[in-house]
Amino acid sequence: MLKSLSERKEAWKTIFLFLVLVIALTSPFHYAIVNLYPSRIYVGAIMWCPAIAAIITLKIKGRKISSLNWSWGNWKYIRWSYFIPALYGVITYMLIWIFGFGSLANEEIITEWGKELGLFGIGALNPTSITVIAIILLGTVEVIRASATTLGEEIGWRGFFIHELRKVLSFTGVSIFSGIIWAAWHWPLLVYYSNNMLLEFITFFVVIISMSFMMAYYTFKSKSLWPAVIFHAVSNVYIQKIMPPLTMKIDGAEHWLGENGIMFAIVTCIFGIYFWRKGIREKL
């Protein structure tokens, strides 16, 4: 954290400039999502706006793009950045199954999942084989594909934004402030998709702020933006693509399921508290 008042003021000006650019760049796509249709084209464009905003900010400030921590860093942090979001995704749905808010998918649903993934026509596959192959493909190929869009976000949020915040805020402050901004930035998707807007806004903000503690921890420890890219992609794939198809919904319990569900908010909050305390203990 900077001690000089003038340097702190300059850091806040840089932060403000970046956020203004993010808003300006994403607003047309926000409008398109809310008023037209949430096409993957618009969503993909939005996810790259933080990167563009960071690069423009660096150019305006006369700083090099190479300052965005492009190095791969220690493989240990890459591995953990895959394992942690996969773990909290699995735990979330195991608790959903255990407490009866959903149940394991039956053979018919697994078969439909296999058809959607194009797994038929390559031999006689039973539901177990379909599940194993689907998880392997989604957990590898889909994570790589998802990383192409999460990279855009993470160049901006974890490659640039949290490092500027670190100049003026503590680890706790960086994680909370960046989490609030990151969550608020998603508002058009929440408006479009929410069935219970108030509840889902609350759970989403809890999830995103909790994730911010985890991702800030691995970003600062690794001195690289890549763990955050992997973390973000794996989290999206497990909570959106892998675990929901393995779960049968139960009427009246929908608000417990999914990335805006109560259970996911509870689980990520526990993980977030752990990484918050870990970050403070390690003096990040």
C-alpha positions, 0 to 999 in steps of 0.5 A, spaced: 500 500 500 502 506 498 504 511 503 505 518 499 498 522 499 500 524 492 501 517 489 495 514 492 491 520 489 494 518 482 492 511 484 485 512 485 485 517 479 487 511 475 482 506 478 476 511 476 479 512 469 479 504 468 472 504 471 469 509 467 472 506 460 469 499 463 462 502 463 463 506 457 465 500 453 460 495 456 454 499 456 452 498 448 452 490 450 448 491 456 443 495 452 443 489 447 442 484 452 437 487 456 433 490 450 434 485 445 437 478 446 443 475 451 446 472 445 453 469 446 456 474 441 454 480 446 456 476 452 463 474 449 464 482 447 462 484 454 467 479 457 473 482 453 471 489 455 475 489 462 481 487 458 480 493 453 479 498 458 485 496 462 490 496 455 487 503 454 488 505 461 495 503 461 496 507 454 493 513 457 498 513 463 504 511 459 505 504 462 507 498 458 502 492 457 507 487 459 506 490 466 499 486 466 503 480 470 503 475 463 508 470 466 505 463 467 508 463 474 508 457 479 504 451 476 502 449 484 497 455 483 495 453 476 493 446 479 490 449 485 486 454 481 483 448 478 482 444 484 478 449 488 473 451 484 471 444 482 471 442 489 466 447 491 462 446 485 462 438 487 460 440 494 455 445 492 451 439 489 453 434 493 449 438 499 443 439 494 443 432 493 444 430 501 439 435 503 433 433 498 433 440 494 435 436 488 437 429 486 441 425 482 439 425 475 436 418 472 438 414 466 433 418 461 436 425 463 443 422 462 442 420 456 439 426 453 445 430 456 449 425 452 445 427 446 446 434 447 454 433 447 454 428 441 456 422 445 452 417 441 454 414 435 461 412 438 459 406 440 454 403 445 455 408 451 451 406 458 449 412 463 456 411 467 460 412 461 456 418 458 457 421 465 465 420 465 466 422 458 462 428 459 466 430 465 472 429 462 471 433 456 467 439 459 473 439 465 478 439 459 476 442 452 470 446 455 475 449 460 480 451 455 474 454 451 471 458 456 478 460 458 478 464 452 473 469 454 475 469 462 481 471 459 478 478 457 475 479 464 481 477 468 486 481 464 482 487 466 480 485 473 485 481 476 491 483 471 490 490 472 484 492 477 486 489 483 493 491 483 491 498 482 487 497 488 492 494 492 496 500 492 491 504 496 487 498 500 488 492 504 487 485 502 481 485 505 479 492 502 481 489 495 477 483 495 471 486 497 471 492 493 473 489 487 468 483 488 462 489 489 464 492 482 465 485 479 458 483 481 455 490 479 458 489 472 454 483 471 447 486 473 444 486 465 445 478 466 441 478 472 436 482 470 434 478 464 435 471 467 433 472 474 426 469 477 427 472 484 431 478 483 432 480 490 434 473 492 439 472 486 442 479 487 444 477 494 446 470 493 450 473 486 454 478 490 455 473 496 458 468 491 462 474 487 465 477 493 467 470 496 470 468 489 474 475 489 478 473 496 480 466 493 482 469 486 485 475 489 489 470 493 492 466 488 493 472 483 498 475 489 501 469 491 503 467 483 504 474 481 500 472 475 493 473 472 493 466 469 491 462 475 485 467 475 483 465 468 483 458 470 479 459 476 474 463 473 473 458 467 473 452 471 468 455 476 463 457 470 464 450 467 463 446 473 457 450 476 454 451 469 455 445 465 457 439 469 453 439 475 446 442 473 445 436 468 447 431 473 441 434 478 434 433 477 430 439 480 425 438 485 419 443 485 419 449 490 427 448 491 429 451 485 432 457 489 437 452 492 440 450 485 445 454 480 450 459 480 445 464 483 442 459 488 442 459 496 447 453 496 452 455 492 452 462 496 453 458 502 459 454 500 463 459 496 462 464 502 465 459 507 471 458 502 471 465 501 472 466 509 478 461 509 482 465 503 480 471 507 483 469 513 489 465 509 491 472 506 491 476 512 495 470 515 500 470 510 500 478 510 498 479 502 
